[in-house]
């Protein structure tokens, strides 16, 4: 009888061992819902995301919150503290780690419109003489994709750190995602403070400054990884890697910064680069389901074949969504109209199928 019980216990152990995901993080990064969508999104977390095995949710909140320290930075119809608490509570109930994101350094404008920070504080602009066009086109003579704030402006961190502190407190989060991707303007000739300085040192300095601020209250810094990859040497290109010499910052930033390594056109295996530099890394697909499955297989293989030092640095997978929250939810549930269909929902469904 004892032998039978032992065998049954071993079978159960083997089953649960097999069922357990080979990596700790199974995440989704998506825009925060609008005020009108909070109820629907809470139900979506309960009924779709949690059963799919999700254990990390990054919400791109930006200035879509009723900030008290800087009410001048609120977007129109912002989420209230009560709205955020509903999101916090449903994630806690489902054992989902919840992180807010506010883009710092880069992505301070979009096409012809300044972001809220530069709209209210234009003195923080790294390129004050680059005017936002009425009709945006890429490429353009100014090399304008998105504006940046000047990381050396003496007052910029007084404002952005207030935002960081308030939003992480509201989300009761132990980490913060600062974005920091696709920074094309850095060390620009129009900036009297930054011009002539090493772009890698400027980028690393800003990462370190944000990280050190968060560290004071025991929080982690998360960022996108593209500016830390040499786009010229690797051939990865100007979007998913750096062409403006920020890549050397990979050797200058603190090792406890978490890297979200996104590749959308090809399943490039750069997670090993970050892990070999001592950084923890997640692999991030978007809307190509075939690539996402290859990236997931690659992550499993990295972990399987890694040394004991490297193995824990591969944290897992993070699906990214760049369409609307409503469009993603409808697409995932199969109720979206053709014009609202979001391929990232199909990608996420395939990812959840293989990551269990």
C-alpha positions in Angstrom: 0.0 0.0 0.0 2.8 2.4 0.9 4.4 1.7 -2.5 1.2 2.5 -4.3 0.9 5.8 -2.4 4.5 6.7 -3.2 3.9 6.0 -6.9 0.8 8.1 -6.9 2.6 10.9 -5.2 5.4 10.7 -7.8 2.9 10.8 -10.6 1.2 13.8 -9.2 4.6 15.6 -8.6 5.6 14.8 -12.2 2.3 16.2 -13.5 2.6 19.4 -11.6 6.3 19.7 -12.6 5.3 19.3 -16.2 2.4 21.7 -15.9 4.5 24.4 -14.4 5.7 27.1 -16.8 9.5 26.9 -17.5 9.9 30.6 -16.7 8.5 32.8 -13.9 6.9 35.7 -15.9 4.0 35.5 -18.3 3.0 39.1 -19.0 1.0 41.6 -21.0 1.8 45.2 -21.6 -1.2 47.3 -22.8 -2.6 50.8 -22.6 -4.6 51.5 -19.4 -8.4 51.4 -20.0 -10.4 54.5 -20.3 -12.7 55.5 -17.4 -15.6 54.0 -19.4 -13.8 50.7 -19.9 -12.6 50.0 -16.4 -15.6 47.6 -15.6 -15.1 45.7 -18.8 -11.3 45.5 -18.3 -11.7 44.2 -14.7 -14.0 41.5 -16.0 -11.5 40.8 -18.8 -8.8 40.2 -16.2 -11.0 37.9 -14.2 -12.5 35.9 -17.0 -9.7 35.9 -19.7 -6.3 37.0 -18.5 -6.1 35.2 -15.2 -7.3 31.8 -16.6 -4.8 32.2 -19.5 -2.0 32.0 -16.9 -1.1 35.7 -16.9 0.9 36.8 -13.8 2.2 40.2 -14.9 0.3 43.2 -16.2 2.0 46.4 -17.3 -0.5 49.3 -17.9 0.7 52.2 -19.9 -0.9 54.9 -17.8 1.2 58.0 -19.0 -0.8 61.0 -17.9 -4.2 59.3 -18.0 -4.5 59.6 -14.2 -5.9 62.2 -11.8 -2.5 63.3 -10.5 -2.8 65.4 -7.3 0.8 66.7 -7.2 0.7 67.9 -10.8 -3.0 68.4 -11.8 -1.7 70.4 -14.8 -0.5 67.2 -16.3 -3.7 65.3 -16.2 -5.1 64.2 -19.5 -8.8 64.7 -20.4 -11.1 62.4 -18.5 -8.3 60.7 -16.4 -8.6 57.6 -14.3 -9.4 58.3 -10.7 -7.7 56.8 -7.7 -10.9 54.6 -7.2 -10.6 53.3 -10.8 -6.9 52.4 -10.2 -7.8 50.7 -6.9 -10.3 48.5 -8.8 -7.5 47.4 -11.1 -5.1 46.8 -8.1 -7.7 44.7 -6.3 -8.6 42.4 -9.3 -4.9 41.8 -10.0 -4.2 41.1 -6.4 -7.1 38.7 -6.2 -5.7 36.8 -9.3 -2.0 36.9 -8.2 -1.1 39.2 -11.1 1.8 41.6 -10.5 0.7 45.1 -11.6 3.1 47.8 -12.9 2.4 51.3 -14.3 4.3 52.8 -17.2 5.0 56.4 -17.9 7.4 57.2 -20.8 10.4 59.0 -19.6 13.2 60.6 -21.7 11.8 59.7 -25.2 8.3 59.6 -26.6 7.5 63.0 -25.4 5.5 63.8 -28.5 3.6 61.8 -31.2 3.6 63.0 -34.8 2.3 66.6 -34.7 1.3 66.7 -31.0 3.4 67.3 -27.9 3.0 65.0 -25.0 1.6 66.4 -21.8 4.9 67.0 -20.2 6.3 69.1 -23.0 3.0 70.8 -23.6 3.0 72.1 -20.0 6.7 72.5 -19.6 8.2 73.3 -23.0 11.4 74.4 -21.4 12.2 70.7 -20.9 12.4 70.1 -24.6 15.7 68.7 -25.9 15.1 70.1 -29.4 13.2 73.4 -28.9 13.8 74.6 -32.5 12.3 71.4 -34.0 8.7 72.4 -34.6 5.9 69.8 -34.6 4.5 69.6 -38.2 0.8 69.9 -39.0 1.2 66.9 -41.3 3.7 64.4 -40.1 5.8 62.3 -42.4 8.8 59.9 -41.9 11.5 60.4 -42.9 11.8 64.2 -42.5 14.5 66.8 -42.5 14.5 67.2 -38.7 14.9 63.5 -38.0 11.8 63.9 -35.9 10.1 60.7 -34.7 9.3 61.6 -31.1 10.7 64.4 -29.0 12.7 63.9 -25.8 13.1 65.8 -22.7 16.5 67.1 -21.7 17.9 64.7 -19.1 20.2 67.4 -17.8 17.6 70.1 -17.3 17.9 71.1 -13.6 14.1 71.0 -12.9 12.8 68.1 -15.0 13.3 65.4 -12.4 11.5 67.5 -9.8 8.4 67.0 -11.9 8.8 63.5 -13.3 9.8 62.0 -10.0 6.6 63.4 -8.5 4.7 61.6 -11.2 6.7 58.3 -10.7 6.1 58.4 -6.9 2.4 59.2 -7.1 1.6 56.6 -9.8 3.6 53.8 -8.1 1.9 54.6 -4.8 -1.5 54.6 -6.5 -0.8 51.2 -8.1 0.8 49.9 -4.9 3.5 48.7 -7.2 7.0 47.4 -6.3 8.3 48.4 -9.8 7.9 51.0 -12.5 8.3 50.9 -16.3 9.9 54.0 -17.6 9.7 53.2 -21.3 12.9 54.8 -22.7 12.6 53.2 -26.1 13.2 54.7 -29.5 15.2 57.7 -28.1 16.4 59.4 -31.3 17.0 62.9 -29.8 19.8 62.8 -27.2 22.9 65.0 -26.9 21.3 67.2 -29.6 23.0 70.3 -30.9 20.0 72.4 -29.9 20.4 71.6 -26.3 23.0 73.8 -24.5 23.3 71.2 -21.6 23.6 68.0 -23.6 25.4 68.9 -26.9 28.8 67.4 -27.2 28.3 64.8 -24.5 28.5 61.1 -25.1 25.0 59.7 -25.9 25.7 56.5 -24.1 26.7 58.3 -20.9 23.7 60.6 -21.2 21.4 57.6 -21.6 23.0 55.6 -18.8 23.0 58.6 -16.6 19.2 59.0 -17.0 18.6 55.3 -16.4 20.7 55.3 -13.3 19.1 58.5 -12.0 15.6 57.0 -12.3 16.7 53.7 -10.9 18.4 55.3 -7.9 15.3 57.3 -7.2 13.1 54.2 -7.2 15.7 52.3 -5.2 15.1 54.7 -2.3 11.7 53.2 -1.8 12.6 49.6 -2.7 11.2 49.6 -6.2 12.6 48.2 -9.5 13.1 50.0 -12.7 12.0 48.3 -16.0 12.8 49.7 -19.4 12.6 48.6 -23.1 15.9 47.3 -24.3 16.3 48.7 -27.9 18.6 51.6 -27.1 21.1 49.1 -25.5 21.6 47.1 -28.8 24.1 48.2 -31.5 21.8 48.4 -34.5 24.7 48.9 -37.0 26.9 45.9 -35.9 23.9 43.5 -35.5 22.0 44.7 -38.5 18.8 44.9 -36.5 18.2 48.5 -37.6 17.2 51.9 -36.3 14.0 51.0 -34.6 14.7 47.9 -32.6 18.2 48.9 -31.9 20.4 52.0 -31.6 22.1 54.0 -34.4 23.0 57.0 -32.2 25.6 55.4 -30.0 23.5 54.8 -26.9 24.2 51.0 -27.0 27.4 51.3 -25.0 25.2 52.2 -22.0 24.5 48.5 -21.6 27.8 48.4 -19.7 27.1 51.5 -17.6 23.7 50.9 -16.1 22.9 49.1 -12.8 22.5 45.4 -13.1 19.1 45.4 -11.3 17.4 47.2 -14.1 14.9 44.8 -15.8 15.0 44.8 -19.6 12.0 44.2 -21.9 13.6 43.0 -25.1 11.2 43.7 -28.0 11.5 42.4 -31.5 8.6 42.5 -33.9 9.9 41.8 -37.4 12.2 38.9 -36.6 12.7 36.7 -33.5 16.2 38.1 -32.9 17.9 36.3 -30.0 19.2 39.4 -28.1 17.9 38.2 -24.7 21.2 36.4 -24.4 23.1 39.7 -24.8 21.3 41.2 -21.8 21.6 38.1 -19.7 25.3 37.8 -20.5 25.7 41.4 -19.2 24.2 40.4 -15.9 20.7 41.9 -16.6 17.3 40.2 -16.1 15.3 40.2 -19.4 11.9 39.4 -20.8 11.3 38.6 -24.5 8.5 40.7 -26.0 6.5 39.9 -29.2 3.7 42.0 -30.7 1.4 41.0 -33.6 3.2 38.2 -35.4 2.0 34.9 -33.9 4.5 32.8 -35.7 7.4 34.9 -34.4 5.9 34.9 -30.9 5.9 31.1 -30.8 9.5 31.0 -32.0 10.5 33.6 -29.4 8.8 31.5 -26.7 10.7 28.4 -27.9 13.9 30.4 -27.9 13.3 31.5 -24.3 12.7 27.9 -23.2 15.9 26.9 -25.0 18.0 29.7 -23.4 16.9 28.6 -20.0 17.4 24.9 -20.7 20.9 25.4 -22.0 22.0 28.2 -19.8 24.7 28.0 -17.0 23.4 28.3 -13.5 24.6 31.9 -13.5 22.6 32.8 -16.6 19.5 30.8 -16.1 17.6 33.0 -13.6 18.2 36.1 -15.7 15.7 34.9 -18.4 12.4 36.0 -16.8 10.0 34.9 -19.5 7.6 36.5 -22.0 5.8 39.8 -22.2 3.1 40.3 -24.9 2.9 43.9 -26.1 -0.2 45.6 -27.4 -0.1 49.0 -29.3 -3.7 49.2 -30.4 -6.6 50.3 -28.2 -7.5 48.4 -25.1 -11.1 48.0 -26.3 -9.9 46.7 -29.7 -7.6 44.1 -28.0 -10.3 42.8 -25.7 -12.9 42.5 -28.5 -10.3 40.8 -30.8 -9.3 38.3 -28.1 -12.9 37.4 -27.4 -13.7 37.1 -31.1 -16.2 40.0 -31.2 -14.2 42.6 -33.0 -15.4 43.9 -36.4 -12.8 43.4 -39.2 -11.8 47.1 -39.1 -11.1 46.8 -35.3 -9.3 43.5 -35.4 -6.0 43.5 -33.5 -3.4 41.0 -34.6 -1.7 41.2 -31.2 -4.7 39.4 -29.7 -4.1 36.5 -32.0 -0.5 36.6 -31.1 -1.3 36.6 -27.4 -3.7 33.7 -27.8 -1.0 31.6 -29.4 1.5 32.6 -26.8 -0.8 31.6 -23.9 -1.3 28.3 -25.7 2.4 27.4 -25.6 3.6 29.1 -22.4 1.6 26.8 -20.0 
